[in-house]
Amino acid sequence: MKLQHIQSIVSNWSGGSTTQLFIQPANATLQEMNFDLRISSAIIEVEASVFTKFPGYQRIIFPLEGILTLQHDQNRAYQLKPFELATFNGESDTTGQGKVIDFNIIFKPSISPKVTIIELKNQEEYQFELNKGLVYCVNGRVEIAGKIVLEKNAYFGTDICQIVKTDQNIKLIVVTW
């Protein structure tokens, strides 16, 4: 199967904006909390933020740009630098410090997403394998399975195995489940 571009949905919240990159099942909504998996990227424009609670879900979050300090349930706070992952319970009282752009995965415990960060330098080859998942191009562009994967765009695909080569430095986020 080829990669399919996913049409993102942008919405505003009190601290900035969020871009929904993927939701499963496709007819689910964040507001109804009837999804199994949701992948998004948010721009946090305020120094301090309170995270929405998601009872019955787990979360993976990491900054794409900036440093994010997280605190859960009044426990000790910790810092995340770009591409450092944190996994936590969606029911936690979670606060954040820092103006960042983040990448966020919210999922039911029955789903076990795996995040892989791929950095390719100009003319570098990579054996790309995707059984089922999402590819997000952080910067640059690369061709995968005959599809040009563009910067700040998400693509869904299944059963892809090929060697890719890029003509520039790029960073990809691959989420499989």
N, C-alpha and C positions, 0 to 999 in steps of 0.2 A: 504494500500500500504506500502511496506517496504521502508526504507531509501535507497537511491542510492548514492554511492560514486561519487563525482564530480571530474573529472580530472582537476587539476589546470593548469594554463598557466602562466609561469614566463617571464617577460620582464624587460629589463633594461631601466633606464632613467637617466638624468644627475645627480640626487642626490641619486641614489641607485637602488633598484629593486622593482617591484610590482608583486604580485601574484594574478591573477584573479581567484576568487573562484567560481563565478557564473555570468552568463549574461542571460538576457531574452529579446527577444526571443533567442533561442540557436544559430541561425545563424547570430546574430548581432555582430558588432565589436565596440571596443572603438574608433578606428580611424574614422569610418564613423559616429559615434554618432547616430546610428540608434537603440539603445537599449532603453528599458523601465526601466530596473533595472540592476545595476551592483554592485557586492559585491567583494571587494578585500582587501588585506593586503599588506602594503608597508613597506619596510625597508628604512628609511631616514638616509643616512650616512653623510649628510652635516649639518652644524649648521643652515644655513638659506636656505629656499626653497621658490619658487614661485609655487603656485598651478595652475594647468591647469584650464582654465575657461570652464564651461559646460553650455552654454546658454540654457534656457528652462528646466533645471534640478534643483533639490534640492540635498543637501548633508548632510549626517550624518558621522561624523568622531570621533574617539576616540583612544587614545594610548592604546596599549596592554602592552608596556614597555616604560618607560621614561616619561618625561614631555614635552608636546607640547604647545607652545605659539602661538596662532593664532591672526591674525589681518585681518579685512575685510574692504575694501574701506577706508583705513586710519583712521578708528575708533579706539577706545581704544583697546589695546591688552588684551588678557585674557589667563590664563593658564588652561590646562587640565591635570589632573593626570590620571594614568591608570584607564580605564573604566568609565571616565567622558565623557559624550556625548556632542557634539556640532552639532547643525543643522543650516545650512546656505544656502543662495542662490548660486547656481552653477555659476552664472554670476559675482559674487563678485570678486574684486581684492583681493585675499587672499594670505597672506604670512605666513610662519611658521618658528618658531625657535625651535631647539632642534633635537637631534639625537634620533629617536624613531622607534618603530615598531607600525604601526597604523592599524586600521580596518576602512574601508571606504565603504559607501553605497551611490551610485549616482542613483537618481530615478526621473522619471517624476512626476510632482505634482499630477497626477491622481492616483498614487500608494501611499499608506500610510504605509510604513514599520514600524514595531514596533520591537524594540530591547530589548531583555531580557537577562540579565546576570545571569546565574545559577551557584552557588557555592555549591558543595556537599562535605561533609566530609566523611571519611572512614565509611562505613556501613550505611550511611544515605540514606533514600528512598525519591523519588520525584515523584509526579504525573505528568508525561510528556504528554503534549497535543500539537499536531502540526496539524493544519488544512491544512496549506500550507506554506512551508518555508524551511529555511536553518539552519542546525546545524553545528557550528564550534567548535571543541574541542581545547581549548587553551592549556590544559595540561592533562596528564593522558589518561585514556580510560574508556569508559562505554558502556554497551550494551543497545541499544534502538531498539525496534521492531525486535529483533533477529539479529541485525547488531552491530558488534563491531565498535564503533566510536572512531577513533584513534586521538592522538595528532596532531595538526596542519593540520587537514584534514577537508574538508567540505562535507556535505551530504545533499541532497535534499529529502524532503518527503512530503506526504500528508496523511491526515486522520489517524493520529497515536494518540492513547490514551492508556497509560499503566503506570504502576508503574515501575520505574527503581531503582536499588540499585547499589552502587559502592563499590569496595574494596580498594579505595584510595581517596585522596583529588583531586577533579577535578574542572575545571571551563569550562562552556560551554557558547557560545553565540548563541542565537536563534533569527533569524530574520524571522518575519512572515509578510505576505502581503495579 
